[in-house]
């Protein structure tokens, strides 16, 4: 059956907040299993400075050693500057570059040490090389449901940046709540406004949430028309750059439970997923 939603599984986001380095071979075994589970996209790592995110220091080795022979998933990596973008062009297997933009300039500086002007120049550079190399740039609108740092936030701010990215030829914009503070009502309000104003853009949800409220947030996004969701097996992770308590990522099982209850086709290979879940349990035990 044709999937009704697109799921981006992001071991990158799950691993990056873990202090103890996960051996590269363990990552390879785990991600290879993910690649055969039917995800729309798998975000395998970050081409960023190992000083900033030590856990991602082996991304180039991962890209070289992963087995792509049986996967139908798109391959994504996160990049935060021009240097990372240039490195990504060396890998034909990479389909998507994720750029962690934020509508909060305070958080943008905390996260990637760039203000709005520099980040926009970086996005222009990345979009240009992506077009030349048949790749796709996905800027994320983090702090998309509110701003805990006191910067200006409104639907008009979201419209401003969305319109700016649309003018650059960008057609996919995931909206992020990495603080885990957005309510279902806020999520519904934001996506209702964005989808109505920008029907040509595919919006997605990148959600950090406590388990007890995640289903309501998924439901709020889905009912407005969102069909693209980021997940992490076991809900691992959290953004270490927030300066606040790490709130885990949206667990895959929470999304699939919602889909099963509402008869939404995910396209996932259930049997392969069971094997992956077993290895994930071992990884979780390893990093705890």
N, C-alpha and C positions, 0 to 999 in steps of 0.2 A: 504494500500500500504506500501511496505517496505521503511522506511526512507532512503534517499540518504545521509543525513548528520546526525551527532550526535551533539546535543545541550546540553551543560552543563550550566544550569541556576544557578547563584551563588548569592543568597540573602546575603550570608556571605560577599562577596566583596561589595555589595551594601550598607550594613548596617555599615561596620566597620569604615568608615570615618565620620560617623554622630556623633556629639558630644553629643546630648541629647539622653539619654538611652531610647530605644524603649521597652515598657513593654513586658515581656516574652510572655504573653498571645496573644498579637497582632502578635508577630513573629510566634507563633504556628499556629494561624488561617491562616496567610498568607502562610506559608510554607506548611501546609496541603493542601491548594488549589494547590500550585505548584506541589505537589507530584501526583496530579491527572490530570496533563495537558499533559502528554506524553513525557516529557523531557527524554533524554537518562540518564542524571545525574542531581541531585540537590545537590549543595554544601551547607549544612545547617548551618555550623558554623566553629569555630576554637577552637582547644584545646590548647590554648596558655595562657600565664599569663594575668590575667585581668588588671594588671598594664600597660601592653603594649597596649592591645586593650580592653578597658573597655566594649565596646558594645558587646563583645563576652563572657562576664563573665557567661552567662546563657546557654552555649552550651550543657553542660551535662544535664541540665534540659530539654532542647529542645529535645535532643536525647531520653530521657526517656518518653516524653509525646506526641511526634508526632504520627500521625496515618499512619502506613505503610500498612494497610490491603488491600488497593486497588491500590497501586502504582506499576508501572512497572519500575520506575526510579531507577538507582543506587544511593546510598547515599554516599556522600563524605564529608570529613572534612579536614581542613587544620591543619597540625602540623608543628612545627618548631624545635622540639628537641626530645630527647629520652623520656622524661617524657610524652609529649603529645602523642607520639606513643604508649606508654604503656597503657595510659588511653583509647585510641581508641580500643585496643584489648578487652576491657571489653564489647564492644557493637557488638554483632553478626550482627546487622543491617547495620553496616558500611561496605561498599564495597571497597571504595577507600580512600587512604591517599594522600593528596596533600602536597608537600614540596616546599616551595618558594625558590628554588635555583636561583642563578644569575651568569651569566658569568662575571659580574662586582664585584670584591671583595669589592670595596668601598661600593656599594649598599648592598651587602650581609651583611656587618657589620652594616650598617644603619638599615637594615630591621630586621635581626634576631641575630645580634651581634655574627656572626661567620665568620671566614675566610674560605678559600677554604679547608684547611686540616680538620678542625673541621666539616665543612658541609659534606664533603665526608664521614667521620666516622659516622656522624648521618645518612646519607643515607644508608650506609652499615648496620647499626643497624636496621633501619626501614624496609629495604628490607628483611632482615632475618626474622623479626617477622611477616611481611606481608605474606611471603611464608608459614610460620608455621601455620598461622591462616586463610589461604585462603582469603587474602585480596590483594589489588593491590596498589603499590606505583607509584605515578605520580610526579616526579620532574618537575618543570617548569623552562624553560630557560629564565628568565627575563633579560632585556636589550639585547634581542636576535637580535635586528635590529640596534644596535649602542650603544655607551656608552657616556652619557653626563658628566661622572665624570672623564674622562681622562684616564681610564684604557685601556689596550690593547683590541682592538676589531677587529675581522676579521672573514671571513668564516672559516679559519683554527682553530680559537679559538672555534667556534661552533662545528666544526667537532671533535675537541679534546674531548670536554665534552660529545658530543653525543656518540662517540665511547666508552668512559669510562662507561657511563651509560648502553650502550648495553652489555658490557662485564659483567655487574652485573645482567643481565637478565631483564632489564627494556625495555619495548617495546612501551610505549606511552610517548611522550615528547611534551607537548604544549610549544610554543614559545611566549614570552610576550613582548608587547610594553606597559608599564605602564606609560610612559611619554607622550604618544600621539604624538610623533614626527616622527615616521617612515612614509616614503612615500610609495605609492603603488609600486613604482619601487624597493625600498629596500626590501619590503615584498616579491615581486615576485622573486627577486634575491636570497634571503636567502632560501626560500622554494624550489626553483628549485634545488639549490645546495644540500640541505639536503636530499630531496627525492631521488635524483639521487644517492647520495652516500650511503644512508641508506634505501633501499626499504623495509626492514623488520620492520621498525619503523613506527608507526602511529603518525604523527605530527598534532598538533592542533594550533589554533590561539587564544591567549588571548589578546584582543585589548582594549586599552583606546583611544578614538578618539573624536574629535569634529564632530558633526553630518554631517557637509557639506562634509567631506572627507571620512566618514566611508564606504559608498557603494563601492568606488573605491578600498579601502583596502581589503574589503571582496572579491571583484571580483579578485583582484590580487592573493589572497591566493587560492581561489577556482580553478582558472584556472591552478594553478600548481599542483593541486591534493589534497589539504587540504579538509578534510571532517569532521573536528571536530572544533567546535566553542564555545567559552564561551560568555554568554550574561547576562545582568541584565535588568529586566523589568524597563522601564523608564530611563535607563542609569545611575541609581544612583551610587554613590561611587567615587572611586579614591583611590590611595594608600597614606595614611597619612605619610608613612615613607620616601617618596622621598625628603622631604624638599623643594618641589616645589609646584606650583599651582596644585590642584587636577583636573585631567582630567577624566571625567566620563567614565564608562564602556560602551562597545558596547551595545546599546539598543536592546532588543529582536525584537522590531518592525522593526528596520532597517534591521536585518538579514532576518526576514520573508518577508518583502517587496522585498528584493533581490531574495529570493527563489520563491516567487509568480511570479515575473516578468520573471524568468528564468525556471519556471516549475520544481522546485526542491522540492521533497517530504520531509517534515520535521518530520512527524509522530506526530505532536501536535494535541491535542484534542481542536478544535476551540471553542466549546461551553463552556467547562470548563475554557478555557483561558479568555473568556470574563468576567466571574465572577471574576477571579483573577485580571484582569486589573482594575475592579471597586474598589476592595479592595486596590490594589496598589496605586490608585489615592488618597485614604484616607490616606494611610501610607505616601505618599509623602507630602501631606498637613500637616500631623502631625509633620514631622521632619523638615519642613521649618520654 
